[in-house]
Amino acid sequence: MFRMKKCVVCKKYTLEDVHCNKPTIVAHPPKFKINDVYGKYRRMARNKE
Ligand SMILES: [Zn+2]
């Protein structure tokens, strides 16, 4: 199985470890986890107000 990578320079998806002379990042983080983190921060921000 291939791991989709993303170039942080040109924002294109690639399978290469290096693109635009920069190391690429893994392009498929679990979406629900990201939403959960944002929800947490949003709640923290609300409590501050
Ligand atoms: Zn690139």
mmCIF file of the protein (N, C-alpha, C, O) and its ligand, coordinates in Angstrom:
data_MODEL
# 
_entry.id   MODEL 
# 
loop_
_entity.id 
_entity.type 
_entity.pdbx_number_of_molecules 
1 polymer     1 
2 non-polymer 1 
# 
_entity_poly.entity_id                      1 
_entity_poly.type                           'polypeptide(L)' 
_entity_poly.nstd_linkage                   no 
_entity_poly.nstd_monomer                   no 
_entity_poly.pdbx_seq_one_letter_code       MFRMKKCVVCKKYTLEDVHCNKPTIVAHPPKFKINDVYGKYRRMARNKE 
_entity_poly.pdbx_seq_one_letter_code_can   MFRMKKCVVCKKYTLEDVHCNKPTIVAHPPKFKINDVYGKYRRMARNKE 
_entity_poly.pdbx_strand_id                 A 
# 
loop_
_entity_poly_seq.entity_id 
_entity_poly_seq.num 
_entity_poly_seq.mon_id 
_entity_poly_seq.hetero 
1 1  MET n 
1 2  PHE n 
1 3  ARG n 
1 4  MET n 
1 5  LYS n 
1 6  LYS n 
1 7  CYS n 
1 8  VAL n 
1 9  VAL n 
1 10 CYS n 
1 11 LYS n 
1 12 LYS n 
1 13 TYR n 
1 14 THR n 
1 15 LEU n 
1 16 GLU n 
1 17 ASP n 
1 18 VAL n 
1 19 HIS n 
1 20 CYS n 
1 21 ASN n 
1 22 LYS n 
1 23 PRO n 
1 24 THR n 
1 25 ILE n 
1 26 VAL n 
1 27 ALA n 
1 28 HIS n 
1 29 PRO n 
1 30 PRO n 
1 31 LYS n 
1 32 PHE n 
1 33 LYS n 
1 34 ILE n 
1 35 ASN n 
1 36 ASP n 
1 37 VAL n 
1 38 TYR n 
1 39 GLY n 
1 40 LYS n 
1 41 TYR n 
1 42 ARG n 
1 43 ARG n 
1 44 MET n 
1 45 ALA n 
1 46 ARG n 
1 47 ASN n 
1 48 LYS n 
1 49 GLU n 
# 
loop_
_struct_asym.id 
_struct_asym.entity_id 
A 1 
B 2 
# 
loop_
_chem_comp.id 
_chem_comp.type 
_chem_comp.mon_nstd_flag 
ALA 'L-peptide linking' y 
ARG 'L-peptide linking' y 
ASN 'L-peptide linking' y 
ASP 'L-peptide linking' y 
CYS 'L-peptide linking' y 
GLU 'L-peptide linking' y 
GLY 'peptide linking'   y 
HIS 'L-peptide linking' y 
ILE 'L-peptide linking' y 
LEU 'L-peptide linking' y 
LYS 'L-peptide linking' y 
MET 'L-peptide linking' y 
PHE 'L-peptide linking' y 
PRO 'L-peptide linking' y 
THR 'L-peptide linking' y 
TYR 'L-peptide linking' y 
VAL 'L-peptide linking' y 
ZN  non-polymer         . 
# 
_pdbx_entity_nonpoly.entity_id   2 
_pdbx_entity_nonpoly.name        ? 
_pdbx_entity_nonpoly.comp_id     ZN 
# 
_pdbx_nonpoly_scheme.asym_id         B 
_pdbx_nonpoly_scheme.entity_id       2 
_pdbx_nonpoly_scheme.mon_id          ZN 
_pdbx_nonpoly_scheme.ndb_seq_num     1 
_pdbx_nonpoly_scheme.pdb_seq_num     101 
_pdbx_nonpoly_scheme.auth_seq_num    101 
_pdbx_nonpoly_scheme.pdb_mon_id      ZN 
_pdbx_nonpoly_scheme.auth_mon_id     ZN 
_pdbx_nonpoly_scheme.pdb_strand_id   A 
_pdbx_nonpoly_scheme.pdb_ins_code    . 
# 
loop_
_atom_site.group_PDB 
_atom_site.id 
_atom_site.type_symbol 
_atom_site.label_atom_id 
_atom_site.label_alt_id 
_atom_site.label_comp_id 
_atom_site.label_asym_id 
_atom_site.label_entity_id 
_atom_site.label_seq_id 
_atom_site.pdbx_PDB_ins_code 
_atom_site.Cartn_x 
_atom_site.Cartn_y 
_atom_site.Cartn_z 
_atom_site.occupancy 
_atom_site.B_iso_or_equiv 
_atom_site.pdbx_formal_charge 
_atom_site.auth_seq_id 
_atom_site.auth_comp_id 
_atom_site.auth_asym_id 
_atom_site.auth_atom_id 
_atom_site.pdbx_PDB_model_num 
ATOM   1   N  N  . MET A 1 1  ? 0.841   -1.217 0.000  1.00 0.00 ? 1   MET A N  1 
ATOM   2   C  CA . MET A 1 1  ? 0.000   0.000  0.000  1.00 0.00 ? 1   MET A CA 1 
ATOM   3   C  C  . MET A 1 1  ? 0.865   1.251  0.000  1.00 0.00 ? 1   MET A C  1 
ATOM   4   O  O  . MET A 1 1  ? 1.843   1.342  0.742  1.00 0.00 ? 1   MET A O  1 
ATOM   5   N  N  . PHE A 1 2  ? 0.504   2.198  -0.823 1.00 0.00 ? 2   PHE A N  1 
ATOM   6   C  CA . PHE A 1 2  ? 1.250   3.446  -0.893 1.00 0.00 ? 2   PHE A CA 1 
ATOM   7   C  C  . PHE A 1 2  ? 0.740   4.424  0.146  1.00 0.00 ? 2   PHE A C  1 
ATOM   8   O  O  . PHE A 1 2  ? -0.445  4.459  0.476  1.00 0.00 ? 2   PHE A O  1 
ATOM   9   N  N  . ARG A 1 3  ? 1.646   5.193  0.634  1.00 0.00 ? 3   ARG A N  1 
ATOM   10  C  CA . ARG A 1 3  ? 1.240   6.259  1.536  1.00 0.00 ? 3   ARG A CA 1 
ATOM   11  C  C  . ARG A 1 3  ? 1.299   7.571  0.779  1.00 0.00 ? 3   ARG A C  1 
ATOM   12  O  O  . ARG A 1 3  ? 2.349   7.974  0.278  1.00 0.00 ? 3   ARG A O  1 
ATOM   13  N  N  . MET A 1 4  ? 0.166   8.221  0.705  1.00 0.00 ? 4   MET A N  1 
ATOM   14  C  CA . MET A 1 4  ? 0.119   9.497  0.032  1.00 0.00 ? 4   MET A CA 1 
ATOM   15  C  C  . MET A 1 4  ? 0.903   10.528 0.835  1.00 0.00 ? 4   MET A C  1 
ATOM   16  O  O  . MET A 1 4  ? 0.745   10.656 2.049  1.00 0.00 ? 4   MET A O  1 
ATOM   17  N  N  . LYS A 1 5  ? 1.734   11.240 0.135  1.00 0.00 ? 5   LYS A N  1 
ATOM   18  C  CA . LYS A 1 5  ? 2.489   12.308 0.790  1.00 0.00 ? 5   LYS A CA 1 
ATOM   19  C  C  . LYS A 1 5  ? 2.066   13.619 0.176  1.00 0.00 ? 5   LYS A C  1 
ATOM   20  O  O  . LYS A 1 5  ? 1.500   13.664 -0.916 1.00 0.00 ? 5   LYS A O  1 
ATOM   21  N  N  . LYS A 1 6  ? 2.346   14.667 0.887  1.00 0.00 ? 6   LYS A N  1 
ATOM   22  C  CA . LYS A 1 6  ? 2.011   15.988 0.365  1.00 0.00 ? 6   LYS A CA 1 
ATOM   23  C  C  . LYS A 1 6  ? 3.224   16.889 0.481  1.00 0.00 ? 6   LYS A C  1 
ATOM   24  O  O  . LYS A 1 6  ? 3.911   16.924 1.502  1.00 0.00 ? 6   LYS A O  1 
ATOM   25  N  N  . CYS A 1 7  ? 3.461   17.613 -0.591 1.00 0.00 ? 7   CYS A N  1 
ATOM   26  C  CA . CYS A 1 7  ? 4.565   18.554 -0.591 1.00 0.00 ? 7   CYS A CA 1 
ATOM   27  C  C  . CYS A 1 7  ? 4.133   19.832 0.123  1.00 0.00 ? 7   CYS A C  1 
ATOM   28  O  O  . CYS A 1 7  ? 3.081   20.394 -0.182 1.00 0.00 ? 7   CYS A O  1 
ATOM   29  N  N  . VAL A 1 8  ? 4.933   20.280 1.056  1.00 0.00 ? 8   VAL A N  1 
ATOM   30  C  CA . VAL A 1 8  ? 4.566   21.484 1.807  1.00 0.00 ? 8   VAL A CA 1 
ATOM   31  C  C  . VAL A 1 8  ? 4.909   22.750 1.031  1.00 0.00 ? 8   VAL A C  1 
ATOM   32  O  O  . VAL A 1 8  ? 4.496   23.848 1.406  1.00 0.00 ? 8   VAL A O  1 
ATOM   33  N  N  . VAL A 1 9  ? 5.659   22.594 -0.041 1.00 0.00 ? 9   VAL A N  1 
ATOM   34  C  CA . VAL A 1 9  ? 6.070   23.769 -0.818 1.00 0.00 ? 9   VAL A CA 1 
ATOM   35  C  C  . VAL A 1 9  ? 5.034   24.091 -1.884 1.00 0.00 ? 9   VAL A C  1 
ATOM   36  O  O  . VAL A 1 9  ? 4.513   25.206 -1.926 1.00 0.00 ? 9   VAL A O  1 
ATOM   37  N  N  . CYS A 1 10 ? 4.726   23.116 -2.755 1.00 0.00 ? 10  CYS A N  1 
ATOM   38  C  CA . CYS A 1 10 ? 3.786   23.377 -3.850 1.00 0.00 ? 10  CYS A CA 1 
ATOM   39  C  C  . CYS A 1 10 ? 2.395   22.808 -3.547 1.00 0.00 ? 10  CYS A C  1 
ATOM   40  O  O  . CYS A 1 10 ? 1.491   22.955 -4.370 1.00 0.00 ? 10  CYS A O  1 
ATOM   41  N  N  . LYS A 1 11 ? 2.196   22.159 -2.383 1.00 0.00 ? 11  LYS A N  1 
ATOM   42  C  CA . LYS A 1 11 ? 0.905   21.630 -1.922 1.00 0.00 ? 11  LYS A CA 1 
ATOM   43  C  C  . LYS A 1 11 ? 0.343   20.548 -2.829 1.00 0.00 ? 11  LYS A C  1 
ATOM   44  O  O  . LYS A 1 11 ? -0.866  20.317 -2.841 1.00 0.00 ? 11  LYS A O  1 
ATOM   45  N  N  . LYS A 1 12 ? 1.205   19.884 -3.588 1.00 0.00 ? 12  LYS A N  1 
ATOM   46  C  CA . LYS A 1 12 ? 0.731   18.810 -4.446 1.00 0.00 ? 12  LYS A CA 1 
ATOM   47  C  C  . LYS A 1 12 ? 0.928   17.474 -3.754 1.00 0.00 ? 12  LYS A C  1 
ATOM   48  O  O  . LYS A 1 12 ? 1.840   17.304 -2.945 1.00 0.00 ? 12  LYS A O  1 
ATOM   49  N  N  . TYR A 1 13 ? 0.046   16.516 -4.089 1.00 0.00 ? 13  TYR A N  1 
ATOM   50  C  CA . TYR A 1 13 ? 0.173   15.178 -3.553 1.00 0.00 ? 13  TYR A CA 1 
ATOM   51  C  C  . TYR A 1 13 ? 1.201   14.415 -4.355 1.00 0.00 ? 13  TYR A C  1 
ATOM   52  O  O  . TYR A 1 13 ? 1.282   14.560 -5.575 1.00 0.00 ? 13  TYR A O  1 
ATOM   53  N  N  . THR A 1 14 ? 1.977   13.611 -3.680 1.00 0.00 ? 14  THR A N  1 
ATOM   54  C  CA . THR A 1 14 ? 3.043   12.872 -4.329 1.00 0.00 ? 14  THR A CA 1 
ATOM   55  C  C  . THR A 1 14 ? 3.319   11.595 -3.558 1.00 0.00 ? 14  THR A C  1 
ATOM   56  O  O  . THR A 1 14 ? 2.859   11.430 -2.428 1.00 0.00 ? 14  THR A O  1 
ATOM   57  N  N  . LEU A 1 15 ? 4.066   10.701 -4.167 1.00 0.00 ? 15  LEU A N  1 
ATOM   58  C  CA . LEU A 1 15 ? 4.495   9.500  -3.447 1.00 0.00 ? 15  LEU A CA 1 
ATOM   59  C  C  . LEU A 1 15 ? 5.972   9.610  -3.086 1.00 0.00 ? 15  LEU A C  1 
ATOM   60  O  O  . LEU A 1 15 ? 6.546   8.699  -2.488 1.00 0.00 ? 15  LEU A O  1 
ATOM   61  N  N  . GLU A 1 16 ? 6.560   10.700 -3.445 1.00 0.00 ? 16  GLU A N  1 
ATOM   62  C  CA . GLU A 1 16 ? 7.992   10.886 -3.201 1.00 0.00 ? 16  GLU A CA 1 
ATOM   63  C  C  . GLU A 1 16 ? 8.231   11.337 -1.764 1.00 0.00 ? 16  GLU A C  1 
ATOM   64  O  O  . GLU A 1 16 ? 7.384   11.984 -1.148 1.00 0.00 ? 16  GLU A O  1 
ATOM   65  N  N  . ASP A 1 17 ? 9.383   10.988 -1.257 1.00 0.00 ? 17  ASP A N  1 
ATOM   66  C  CA . ASP A 1 17 ? 9.752   11.436 0.084  1.00 0.00 ? 17  ASP A CA 1 
ATOM   67  C  C  . ASP A 1 17 ? 10.265  12.868 0.061  1.00 0.00 ? 17  ASP A C  1 
ATOM   68  O  O  . ASP A 1 17 ? 10.239  13.576 1.067  1.00 0.00 ? 17  ASP A O  1 
ATOM   69  N  N  . VAL A 1 18 ? 10.726  13.268 -1.099 1.00 0.00 ? 18  VAL A N  1 
ATOM   70  C  CA . VAL A 1 18 ? 11.245  14.626 -1.235 1.00 0.00 ? 18  VAL A CA 1 
ATOM   71  C  C  . VAL A 1 18 ? 10.624  15.270 -2.458 1.00 0.00 ? 18  VAL A C  1 
ATOM   72  O  O  . VAL A 1 18 ? 10.574  14.651 -3.521 1.00 0.00 ? 18  VAL A O  1 
ATOM   73  N  N  . HIS A 1 19 ? 10.159  16.476 -2.335 1.00 0.00 ? 19  HIS A N  1 
ATOM   74  C  CA . HIS A 1 19 ? 9.561   17.213 -3.452 1.00 0.00 ? 19  HIS A CA 1 
ATOM   75  C  C  . HIS A 1 19 ? 9.965   18.661 -3.295 1.00 0.00 ? 19  HIS A C  1 
ATOM   76  O  O  . HIS A 1 19 ? 9.989   19.181 -2.179 1.00 0.00 ? 19  HIS A O  1 
ATOM   77  N  N  . CYS A 1 20 ? 10.274  19.305 -4.369 1.00 0.00 ? 20  CYS A N  1 
ATOM   78  C  CA . CYS A 1 20 ? 10.732  20.691 -4.319 1.00 0.00 ? 20  CYS A CA 1 
ATOM   79  C  C  . CYS A 1 20 ? 11.924  20.837 -3.368 1.00 0.00 ? 20  CYS A C  1 
ATOM   80  O  O  . CYS A 1 20 ? 12.081  21.862 -2.706 1.00 0.00 ? 20  CYS A O  1 
ATOM   81  N  N  . ASN A 1 21 ? 12.740  19.819 -3.313 1.00 0.00 ? 21  ASN A N  1 
ATOM   82  C  CA . ASN A 1 21 ? 13.925  19.816 -2.439 1.00 0.00 ? 21  ASN A CA 1 
ATOM   83  C  C  . ASN A 1 21 ? 13.574  19.892 -0.956 1.00 0.00 ? 21  ASN A C  1 
ATOM   84  O  O  . ASN A 1 21 ? 14.417  20.249 -0.134 1.00 0.00 ? 21  ASN A O  1 
ATOM   85  N  N  . LYS A 1 22 ? 12.317  19.553 -0.610 1.00 0.00 ? 22  LYS A N  1 
ATOM   86  C  CA . LYS A 1 22 ? 11.913  19.554 0.797  1.00 0.00 ? 22  LYS A CA 1 
ATOM   87  C  C  . LYS A 1 22 ? 11.279  18.202 1.125  1.00 0.00 ? 22  LYS A C  1 
ATOM   88  O  O  . LYS A 1 22 ? 10.646  17.605 0.255  1.00 0.00 ? 22  LYS A O  1 
ATOM   89  N  N  . PRO A 1 23 ? 11.429  17.708 2.340  1.00 0.00 ? 23  PRO A N  1 
ATOM   90  C  CA . PRO A 1 23 ? 10.762  16.464 2.724  1.00 0.00 ? 23  PRO A CA 1 
ATOM   91  C  C  . PRO A 1 23 ? 9.252   16.639 2.739  1.00 0.00 ? 23  PRO A C  1 
ATOM   92  O  O  . PRO A 1 23 ? 8.743   17.668 3.183  1.00 0.00 ? 23  PRO A O  1 
ATOM   93  N  N  . THR A 1 24 ? 8.534   15.624 2.248  1.00 0.00 ? 24  THR A N  1 
ATOM   94  C  CA . THR A 1 24 ? 7.074   15.702 2.191  1.00 0.00 ? 24  THR A CA 1 
ATOM   95  C  C  . THR A 1 24 ? 6.466   15.209 3.508  1.00 0.00 ? 24  THR A C  1 
ATOM   96  O  O  . THR A 1 24 ? 7.136   14.549 4.302  1.00 0.00 ? 24  THR A O  1 
ATOM   97  N  N  . ILE A 1 25 ? 5.200   15.536 3.726  1.00 0.00 ? 25  ILE A N  1 
ATOM   98  C  CA . ILE A 1 25 ? 4.490   15.081 4.924  1.00 0.00 ? 25  ILE A CA 1 
ATOM   99  C  C  . ILE A 1 25 ? 3.456   14.043 4.533  1.00 0.00 ? 25  ILE A C  1 
ATOM   100 O  O  . ILE A 1 25 ? 3.021   14.025 3.381  1.00 0.00 ? 25  ILE A O  1 
ATOM   101 N  N  . VAL A 1 26 ? 3.051   13.185 5.446  1.00 0.00 ? 26  VAL A N  1 
ATOM   102 C  CA . VAL A 1 26 ? 2.002   12.197 5.194  1.00 0.00 ? 26  VAL A CA 1 
ATOM   103 C  C  . VAL A 1 26 ? 0.685   12.939 5.043  1.00 0.00 ? 26  VAL A C  1 
ATOM   104 O  O  . VAL A 1 26 ? 0.331   13.777 5.873  1.00 0.00 ? 26  VAL A O  1 
ATOM   105 N  N  . ALA A 1 27 ? -0.048  12.619 3.959  1.00 0.00 ? 27  ALA A N  1 
ATOM   106 C  CA . ALA A 1 27 ? -1.166  13.467 3.557  1.00 0.00 ? 27  ALA A CA 1 
ATOM   107 C  C  . ALA A 1 27 ? -2.525  13.024 4.061  1.00 0.00 ? 27  ALA A C  1 
ATOM   108 O  O  . ALA A 1 27 ? -3.512  13.709 3.791  1.00 0.00 ? 27  ALA A O  1 
ATOM   109 N  N  . HIS A 1 28 ? -2.630  11.920 4.776  1.00 0.00 ? 28  HIS A N  1 
ATOM   110 C  CA . HIS A 1 28 ? -3.968  11.535 5.213  1.00 0.00 ? 28  HIS A CA 1 
ATOM   111 C  C  . HIS A 1 28 ? -4.056  11.342 6.720  1.00 0.00 ? 28  HIS A C  1 
ATOM   112 O  O  . HIS A 1 28 ? -4.079  10.205 7.192  1.00 0.00 ? 28  HIS A O  1 
ATOM   113 N  N  . PRO A 1 29 ? -4.103  12.400 7.463  1.00 0.00 ? 29  PRO A N  1 
ATOM   114 C  CA . PRO A 1 29 ? -4.374  12.298 8.891  1.00 0.00 ? 29  PRO A CA 1 
ATOM   115 C  C  . PRO A 1 29 ? -5.848  12.011 9.104  1.00 0.00 ? 29  PRO A C  1 
ATOM   116 O  O  . PRO A 1 29 ? -6.663  12.451 8.293  1.00 0.00 ? 29  PRO A O  1 
ATOM   117 N  N  . PRO A 1 30 ? -6.231  11.299 10.147 1.00 0.00 ? 30  PRO A N  1 
ATOM   118 C  CA . PRO A 1 30 ? -7.645  11.014 10.400 1.00 0.00 ? 30  PRO A CA 1 
ATOM   119 C  C  . PRO A 1 30 ? -8.426  12.292 10.654 1.00 0.00 ? 30  PRO A C  1 
ATOM   120 O  O  . PRO A 1 30 ? -8.093  13.067 11.550 1.00 0.00 ? 30  PRO A O  1 
ATOM   121 N  N  . LYS A 1 31 ? -9.471  12.508 9.856  1.00 0.00 ? 31  LYS A N  1 
ATOM   122 C  CA . LYS A 1 31 ? -10.211 13.775 9.906  1.00 0.00 ? 31  LYS A CA 1 
ATOM   123 C  C  . LYS A 1 31 ? -10.927 13.982 11.241 1.00 0.00 ? 31  LYS A C  1 
ATOM   124 O  O  . LYS A 1 31 ? -10.920 15.083 11.790 1.00 0.00 ? 31  LYS A O  1 
ATOM   125 N  N  . PHE A 1 32 ? -11.542 12.920 11.758 1.00 0.00 ? 32  PHE A N  1 
ATOM   126 C  CA . PHE A 1 32 ? -12.317 13.079 12.995 1.00 0.00 ? 32  PHE A CA 1 
ATOM   127 C  C  . PHE A 1 32 ? -11.430 13.523 14.141 1.00 0.00 ? 32  PHE A C  1 
ATOM   128 O  O  . PHE A 1 32 ? -11.877 14.245 15.032 1.00 0.00 ? 32  PHE A O  1 
ATOM   129 N  N  . LYS A 1 33 ? -10.178 13.098 14.126 1.00 0.00 ? 33  LYS A N  1 
ATOM   130 C  CA . LYS A 1 33 ? -9.261  13.499 15.190 1.00 0.00 ? 33  LYS A CA 1 
ATOM   131 C  C  . LYS A 1 33 ? -8.955  14.988 15.095 1.00 0.00 ? 33  LYS A C  1 
ATOM   132 O  O  . LYS A 1 33 ? -8.887  15.683 16.110 1.00 0.00 ? 33  LYS A O  1 
ATOM   133 N  N  . ILE A 1 34 ? -8.773  15.467 13.883 1.00 0.00 ? 34  ILE A N  1 
ATOM   134 C  CA . ILE A 1 34 ? -8.507  16.893 13.692 1.00 0.00 ? 34  ILE A CA 1 
ATOM   135 C  C  . ILE A 1 34 ? -9.690  17.713 14.196 1.00 0.00 ? 34  ILE A C  1 
ATOM   136 O  O  . ILE A 1 34 ? -9.512  18.711 14.895 1.00 0.00 ? 34  ILE A O  1 
ATOM   137 N  N  . ASN A 1 35 ? -10.906 17.282 13.835 1.00 0.00 ? 35  ASN A N  1 
ATOM   138 C  CA . ASN A 1 35 ? -12.103 17.989 14.292 1.00 0.00 ? 35  ASN A CA 1 
ATOM   139 C  C  . ASN A 1 35 ? -12.185 17.994 15.812 1.00 0.00 ? 35  ASN A C  1 
ATOM   140 O  O  . ASN A 1 35 ? -12.562 18.996 16.420 1.00 0.00 ? 35  ASN A O  1 
ATOM   141 N  N  . ASP A 1 36 ? -11.827 16.867 16.418 1.00 0.00 ? 36  ASP A N  1 
ATOM   142 C  CA . ASP A 1 36 ? -11.868 16.763 17.867 1.00 0.00 ? 36  ASP A CA 1 
ATOM   143 C  C  . ASP A 1 36 ? -10.902 17.766 18.505 1.00 0.00 ? 36  ASP A C  1 
ATOM   144 O  O  . ASP A 1 36 ? -11.239 18.427 19.487 1.00 0.00 ? 36  ASP A O  1 
ATOM   145 N  N  . VAL A 1 37 ? -9.735  17.867 17.952 1.00 0.00 ? 37  VAL A N  1 
ATOM   146 C  CA . VAL A 1 37 ? -8.740  18.807 18.477 1.00 0.00 ? 37  VAL A CA 1 
ATOM   147 C  C  . VAL A 1 37 ? -9.242  20.232 18.338 1.00 0.00 ? 37  VAL A C  1 
ATOM   148 O  O  . VAL A 1 37 ? -9.120  21.033 19.266 1.00 0.00 ? 37  VAL A O  1 
ATOM   149 N  N  . TYR A 1 38 ? -9.800  20.546 17.198 1.00 0.00 ? 38  TYR A N  1 
ATOM   150 C  CA . TYR A 1 38 ? -10.319 21.902 16.991 1.00 0.00 ? 38  TYR A CA 1 
ATOM   151 C  C  . TYR A 1 38 ? -11.473 22.194 17.947 1.00 0.00 ? 38  TYR A C  1 
ATOM   152 O  O  . TYR A 1 38 ? -11.581 23.300 18.476 1.00 0.00 ? 38  TYR A O  1 
ATOM   153 N  N  . GLY A 1 39 ? -12.339 21.193 18.167 1.00 0.00 ? 39  GLY A N  1 
ATOM   154 C  CA . GLY A 1 39 ? -13.447 21.359 19.090 1.00 0.00 ? 39  GLY A CA 1 
ATOM   155 C  C  . GLY A 1 39 ? -12.943 21.646 20.497 1.00 0.00 ? 39  GLY A C  1 
ATOM   156 O  O  . GLY A 1 39 ? -13.501 22.476 21.214 1.00 0.00 ? 39  GLY A O  1 
ATOM   157 N  N  . LYS A 1 40 ? -11.892 20.954 20.875 1.00 0.00 ? 40  LYS A N  1 
ATOM   158 C  CA . LYS A 1 40 ? -11.306 21.160 22.198 1.00 0.00 ? 40  LYS A CA 1 
ATOM   159 C  C  . LYS A 1 40 ? -10.797 22.591 22.327 1.00 0.00 ? 40  LYS A C  1 
ATOM   160 O  O  . LYS A 1 40 ? -11.065 23.267 23.320 1.00 0.00 ? 40  LYS A O  1 
ATOM   161 N  N  . TYR A 1 41 ? -10.073 23.038 21.330 1.00 0.00 ? 41  TYR A N  1 
ATOM   162 C  CA . TYR A 1 41 ? -9.517  24.389 21.378 1.00 0.00 ? 41  TYR A CA 1 
ATOM   163 C  C  . TYR A 1 41 ? -10.636 25.436 21.381 1.00 0.00 ? 41  TYR A C  1 
ATOM   164 O  O  . TYR A 1 41 ? -10.547 26.472 22.039 1.00 0.00 ? 41  TYR A O  1 
ATOM   165 N  N  . ARG A 1 42 ? -11.690 25.127 20.622 1.00 0.00 ? 42  ARG A N  1 
ATOM   166 C  CA . ARG A 1 42 ? -12.804 26.068 20.548 1.00 0.00 ? 42  ARG A CA 1 
ATOM   167 C  C  . ARG A 1 42 ? -13.464 26.193 21.935 1.00 0.00 ? 42  ARG A C  1 
ATOM   168 O  O  . ARG A 1 42 ? -13.816 27.283 22.386 1.00 0.00 ? 42  ARG A O  1 
ATOM   169 N  N  . ARG A 1 43 ? -13.615 25.039 22.585 1.00 0.00 ? 43  ARG A N  1 
ATOM   170 C  CA . ARG A 1 43 ? -14.223 25.047 23.911 1.00 0.00 ? 43  ARG A CA 1 
ATOM   171 C  C  . ARG A 1 43 ? -13.342 25.815 24.892 1.00 0.00 ? 43  ARG A C  1 
ATOM   172 O  O  . ARG A 1 43 ? -13.841 26.587 25.712 1.00 0.00 ? 43  ARG A O  1 
ATOM   173 N  N  . MET A 1 44 ? -12.036 25.603 24.805 1.00 0.00 ? 44  MET A N  1 
ATOM   174 C  CA . MET A 1 44 ? -11.104 26.309 25.688 1.00 0.00 ? 44  MET A CA 1 
ATOM   175 C  C  . MET A 1 44 ? -11.187 27.815 25.463 1.00 0.00 ? 44  MET A C  1 
ATOM   176 O  O  . MET A 1 44 ? -11.173 28.612 26.400 1.00 0.00 ? 44  MET A O  1 
ATOM   177 N  N  . ALA A 1 45 ? -11.275 28.172 24.181 1.00 0.00 ? 45  ALA A N  1 
ATOM   178 C  CA . ALA A 1 45 ? -11.345 29.600 23.853 1.00 0.00 ? 45  ALA A CA 1 
ATOM   179 C  C  . ALA A 1 45 ? -12.633 30.209 24.393 1.00 0.00 ? 45  ALA A C  1 
ATOM   180 O  O  . ALA A 1 45 ? -12.649 31.355 24.842 1.00 0.00 ? 45  ALA A O  1 
ATOM   181 N  N  . ARG A 1 46 ? -13.718 29.426 24.342 1.00 0.00 ? 46  ARG A N  1 
ATOM   182 C  CA . ARG A 1 46 ? -15.007 29.924 24.839 1.00 0.00 ? 46  ARG A CA 1 
ATOM   183 C  C  . ARG A 1 46 ? -14.957 30.136 26.358 1.00 0.00 ? 46  ARG A C  1 
ATOM   184 O  O  . ARG A 1 46 ? -15.463 31.128 26.882 1.00 0.00 ? 46  ARG A O  1 
ATOM   185 N  N  . ASN A 1 47 ? -14.349 29.198 27.028 1.00 0.00 ? 47  ASN A N  1 
ATOM   186 C  CA . ASN A 1 47 ? -14.290 29.299 28.483 1.00 0.00 ? 47  ASN A CA 1 
ATOM   187 C  C  . ASN A 1 47 ? -13.486 30.513 28.938 1.00 0.00 ? 47  ASN A C  1 
ATOM   188 O  O  . ASN A 1 47 ? -13.716 31.063 30.015 1.00 0.00 ? 47  ASN A O  1 
ATOM   189 N  N  . LYS A 1 48 ? -12.551 30.913 28.103 1.00 0.00 ? 48  LYS A N  1 
ATOM   190 C  CA . LYS A 1 48 ? -11.715 32.057 28.458 1.00 0.00 ? 48  LYS A CA 1 
ATOM   191 C  C  . LYS A 1 48 ? -12.499 33.365 28.420 1.00 0.00 ? 48  LYS A C  1 
ATOM   192 O  O  . LYS A 1 48 ? -12.230 34.301 29.172 1.00 0.00 ? 48  LYS A O  1 
ATOM   193 N  N  . GLU A 1 49 ? -13.487 33.396 27.508 1.00 0.00 ? 49  GLU A N  1 
ATOM   194 C  CA . GLU A 1 49 ? -14.197 34.675 27.338 1.00 0.00 ? 49  GLU A CA 1 
ATOM   195 C  C  . GLU A 1 49 ? -15.133 35.014 28.483 1.00 0.00 ? 49  GLU A C  1 
ATOM   196 O  O  . GLU A 1 49 ? -15.785 36.058 28.459 1.00 0.00 ? 49  GLU A O  1 
HETATM 197 ZN ZN . ZN  B 2 .  ? 6.551   20.299 -4.488 1.00 0.00 2 101 ZN  A ZN 1 
# 
